[in-house]
């Protein structure tokens, strides 16, 4: 049986080829797959088909029937073909015998397999078409060279570019909204690079913020516009509150220090920290839906300096910040402990070295302060250790006091600028920021006084 496909005859690299258009229903019939695993690597004419990739590509087709897109399939034919030109521009039809048709796929075997997979679920897709480039088969060496030429210079697009351009990914669109809506991120997010260049004037990367939002919004999945707006509101609200309790971010935003100076001494803008903040945020909002904002105030007690030895073997190894899975788990556990949130067994194990060290330090401090009388032996987990919790409360109270003083000083500085500023819009903006810092200082001072009162009541108990 003869089959014909609309085609154009052309030349590239001094070789004639045909650019055909085939219905998707023809792809599984025309292109069969050889199991190249049976051949030695040097005898293969194509790489071994990775069957794990096929369902994902098929799902992409089925989920985006109104907008999916593929580049051309490239193959070498091992059968007789006849081109029928219909004009002098090289347009016509390519005819071949269906029973004798045999091809080696040079590029696109996973696309072909995914198309066959998708057609089983939705046969109506078969009426759509894909372009196929057909070259004459010359030799094993030639098809190997074709495979090499087609793949050697292919470079995967940067993750930041994927996020920036992907209109289907809700989390990507949310992240772009967050960049524009959260004051601490405005103008300080690098949308090109996956990692910041050494002398960059940015604080964050788009890819790191995207990963953090995926953690934050992991339990929220829905494609409706109304739900998307809810995702944006949640993310913007969360990162706005977090930034209020990150004094170092505010110092950069207020141009007191440059981003490069902060990154040299501080880990708070690193991707491992952002992801930990995102994951922790999802849990805080779930556990305390009406009080999660106040819970985040204890972020002010975290020492983000690279010199803080707490970070060693959490997210720093040999004085370098790492962001592998273990580091992300340990960093999240560390922050959850700072906010007095319950830890999972895996999280407790990830920071067990800190628990052991703090046990020793707590015992030493208790001896100095004379608070160790009749105290039972410390438990393996400090989550229920009263001495440890008391020690942590004392540290947090001191840290709150320091931060309340810092915020009050900043509010006074801005108040002086308000008095000097002549531009009305700038004056209003400065006044709003001064009031925010003043209110934050008052909140921290109230928390400090409350903590002292509770500690005193406990002693007098």
N, C-alpha and C positions, 0 to 999 in steps of 0.2 A: 504494500500500500504506500502510495506516494503522499508526502505531507509538504505543505508550503508555508513559509513564514514571510511576512513583509520584511524587507531587508534593504540595506544600503551597502554597496561595495565601496571599499576605501583601501588606502595604503598607509602603513606606518612601519617604520624600521625596515623599509624595502620589502615588506611582506603584505600580501593582499589578505584582507579579512572582511568579515561581514557583520554589520550591526543589525541584529534581528530584533523583532518584537514577538514575544511568545505569551500566550495566555498562561495564567498560573496553573491551570489544569494540565498543561502540557509538560510542566517541569518534572513532576514525578515520573511521567511516562518516558521522557526523553533522556533524563539523567539518572543513572543508577550509581550506587556507591560500591566501590571496591574496598574490601577490608585490608588496608595497607599494613596493618599490624603483622600480617603474615609474611611481609617482605622485610628484607634487611634495610636499614635506613638508606644506604647508598642506592638501593634498587627501587625505592619508592618514587612515584611521579607526583605525589601530593602528600601532605601531612596526614596523620591518622585522625579520623573524625572524632571530635570530642562530643560524645552524645549528651553530656551534662549541659552543654550550651544550648541545645536544640529547644527544650521547653521554654526557656527565657525568651528566645527570639520569637518563637511561635506566639507566646503570650503578648509580646510587644505588638505583633500584627493584630491579634484578636482584640486587644484593648484599645487599639488606635485605628480602627477600620476607616475612619474618616480622615486620616492624616499620616499613616505610616509611609515610610520611604526607604528604598533600597538603591544602592549603586548597582551597576551592571554586573551580571555574572559573566565570567570569562572562561571559555572552554576551547579545547582543541578537538576537532572532529577527525575520526578515523574511517570515514566512509566517503563514498562518492557523492558530490553535491553538484547542483546545476543552478547557476544564477540567471534569471530571466529579467533583463533590464526593460523598464517601461519608458525610460527617457535617457537623455545624455548626461544627466546629473548623478548617475549611479544608483538611482532608486529602482526597486524591482521586487522580485520574489526569489527566495532561496528554496530550492526543491531537493528533497532527499528521500530515500526509501526508509520507511519507518522500521521495518524489520532489520535492516542493516545498520541503522543509526547507532553509532558508538562514540562516546565522548570521554575525554579526560578533563575534569573540572580543574582549571588552573587557579581560579579564585572565586569563592562563593559557595563552597560545598555545604557550609553550615546554613547559609541562607536557603539553599535548595531543600535541605532536610527540614528546616523550620516551615517552609511553605507547604511541603507535603503533610507535615504534622498539623498545621493550621487548617488545611483543607478538610481534614477528617472531622474537625469540629464545626467548620462553617464552609460547606461546599460552594456557597454563593460567591466566595472570594475568587473562585476559579475563573470568573469572567473578566477579572482584572489582568493587566499585562505587566511584564517586566522586560527590560532590555537585556539582550544576550550578545556578547561579542564572541564570534566564532573564528578561530584560526585553524589552518590545516595542521594536522599532526605531522611533525618531522622526525623526531627521535626522542628517546628518553632524556638525553642530555638537554635537548631544546626545551622540553616542558619543565624540567627541573630549573633551567635558567629563567624561564618565564615566571615560575612561582617565586623565585628569588627576586627578580626585578619588580614584581607586583607588590611584594611585602617588605623588601629591605628598607625602603625609605618611608614606610608608613609610620607616622608618629601619633601616638594617642594624644588627643586634645587634653589640655590642662584641666584639672577638676574645676578650678575657678571659672573657666570659660564654659564648661558644661552647665554649671549652676547659673551663670549669667544668662545663657541663651535658652535654657530648657523651660518652655512655657507650660509643660504638662506636669512638672514636679511641683506639688503644692509647697513642700518645704523650701524649695529653691526660691519660689516667689515670696514666701513669708520672710525668708532671710534678707532678700533685697528690701522689703518693706522695713524690716528691723534696722537695717543700715541707715535708712533715710529718716526714721522716726525716733530713734533713741539718741538723745544728745551726746552720750559718751562715745557713740560709734560714728557720728556724722563727720565725714571727711577723714576718718582715721582707719578705714577698712581698705586693704589692698585687694582689688578685684581682678588682678592679673596673675599674681604669683601664688603658688601653693605654700611656699615658705618665704618669709620676709627677707629681702636682701639686707646685708649687714648695716648699711647706712640709710635704710628706709625711714621715711618720716611718718610711716603708718604704725598703728599699734596692733592691728589684727589682720588676719587673712579671711577672705570670703569663705574659703573652704572650711576653715576652723569653726567659723560661726555657723555655717550650714550643718556641720556635724553636731555642734552643740544644740541646735534647734531640733535636729532629728532625735536627740536624747530627750529633750524637753517635751516634744510633742509626739513621742512614740506611741502613746495610747490613743491618740486622736487621729482617726483616719476616715475621711469622707471627701467626696469630690464636689459637693454642692457649694455654690457661691456663698451662701449664708454661713456655712460651716467654715469656709476659708476665711471669712471675715473674723470669725471667732478665733481661729488659729492666730491670725495677725494680732488681734487684741491681746490674746494670752501672751504671746511672745514679746510684744512691745512692752506690755505692762511688766512682765517679769524682768526683762533686762534693764528697764528703767529703774526699777527698785534695786536690783543688784548693784547697778552702777553707783547708786547713792551711798552704798556701804563699801565702796572701793575707793578710798581716799587717793590712791595713786593714779587711778584713771582720771579723777577730777583734777588732779594737779597737772596732768598732761592737757586735759581739755581747757583748763584755765591758763595754759601756756607758762606754767611755772617751771616745768622741765620739758625737755624734748623727748619724743617717743624712744629715740635711740638710747637715751640715758636711762630711761625706765627699763627697757628690755635688757640692758647690760647687767642690772643689779636685781631684777625682779622677775618672778615667773607668772604674775597674775594675768598677763596677756597671752600666754602660751596656749596652744591648742589643747593640751592635756588638761589644763585648768578649765578652759571654756567647756569642754565636754563633761567634765566632772560637775561643773556648775549647772549645766543643762540637765544631766541625769538626776542630780540632787533636787533641782527645782521641780521636776516631775513628781518626785516623792513627797516633797514638802507641800505642794499644792493639793495632792491627793489626800494626805493625812490631815492637813489643816486648811481646808478650803476657805475658811473665813478669817484665818489668822496667819496665813503664810507670810505676809509682808513683814510682820513684826518678828517672825522667826528668823528672817534673814539678817536682822540687825547684828547678830553675833558674827557675821562675816568680818566685822570691824576688828575682831579679836585675832584674826589670822595674820601671821607674819609672813608676807609674801616674798621676803628677801631670799635670794639664793644662798645667803650665808646661814639661814635658819637650818639647823641640822635636822629638823623634823622631816625635811624633804628628802634627805638621803635614803635611798632604797624605797622611796615612795614614788617620786617622779624625777628623781635625780640620781645618776650613777656616775661616780668619778667626776663630780662637779659639772656634769652635762645633763640637760633636761631631756628626758625620754618620753615617748608617747605611745608605747606599746599597750597591749590589752591589760597586762598586769599593772602597769603604771596608772592607767585610767581607773581601774578598779580601786587601787590603793588611794589615789587622790580623792576620789569620790567618798571613800570610807573615811578618810581624814577629815573632810569637810562635814560629813554627816555627824561625826563625833563632836566636832566643834559646835554644831547646832543642836547637840543632845538628841539626835535622831537614832532610832534603833538600827543596829547593823545586822546584816545577814552573816551566816557562818563564814562564807567566802570572804566577805569584807573584813571580818574580824581577823581572819588568817592573814590577809594582805597587809595589815598593819600590826601584826603580833609583836614585831621587834620594838615598835613604839610603846605598846602596852607594857612589855617587860621592862623597858627603860624607865617609863613613867612610874611603874611600881617601885623601883629602886629609889627614884628621886622623891616620890611621895613619902616613903619611909624615912628618908633622910630629913626632909622638910618637917615632918611631924615630930621627929626627935628634937629638932631645933626649936620648934614652936611649942613643944610640950603637949601635943594633941594626940599622942599615941597611946595614952593610958587605957588599958583594958580593951584595946582594939583587936578584933579577930584577925587571923591571917588573911592577906589579900586574896581575892578570888581570881581565877584565871582571866576572866573578862572584867575590865574596869568599869563596864557599863553600870554595875551595881556596887561599886566600891565607894563607900561614903567618904573615906579620906581623899581618894582621888577626885571625887566630885567636888569636895570642899576646896581642894587645891585648885581645881579648874575654875571654880566660882571666884576665888580670890584673884586668879590671873585675869579672868574676864572683866572683873570689876575694875582692876587697875588699867586694863586696856581701854575699857569704855571711857574712863576718866581722861586718859590721854587723848582719845579721839574726840571727846566732847570739847576739850580745850582747843584742839586743832580746828574743828569746824567753827567754833566761836570766833577764833582769830581770823579765819577766812571770811566769815560773815562781816566782821568789822572792816576788813580790807576792802571788800566789795562796797560796803556802805560809804566809805570815803570816795571810792570811784564814782558812785552814784551822784555824790554832791558835786563832783567836778565835771561829769559828763554833760555835754550840751545837746547831743543828738537824743531826741525824745524816745525813739524806738530802742536805741542802745541803753538808754537810762532805765526804761521799763524792764528790759531783759536783765540788766544787772541787779535791779531791785528785786525781781522775782527770784533770781539765783541766791541773793543775799538772804532773803526770807527763808528759802528752802534750807540753806545751811544753818541758819539760826534755829529753825524748828528741829532740824536733825540733832543739833548740839543739845537742845533742851530735852529731846527724847532720850538721848544717851545719858544725860545727867539724871533724868528721872529713873532710868533703868539702874543706874549706878546707886542712887539713893535707896531704891527698892531692894537691891541686892544686899546692901549694907544692913538695912533694917531686918531683912530676913535672916541674915547671918547672926545679927545681934539677938534676935528673938530665939534663934536656935540655941545660942549659947546660954541665954537666960532660962530657956525652956523649962 
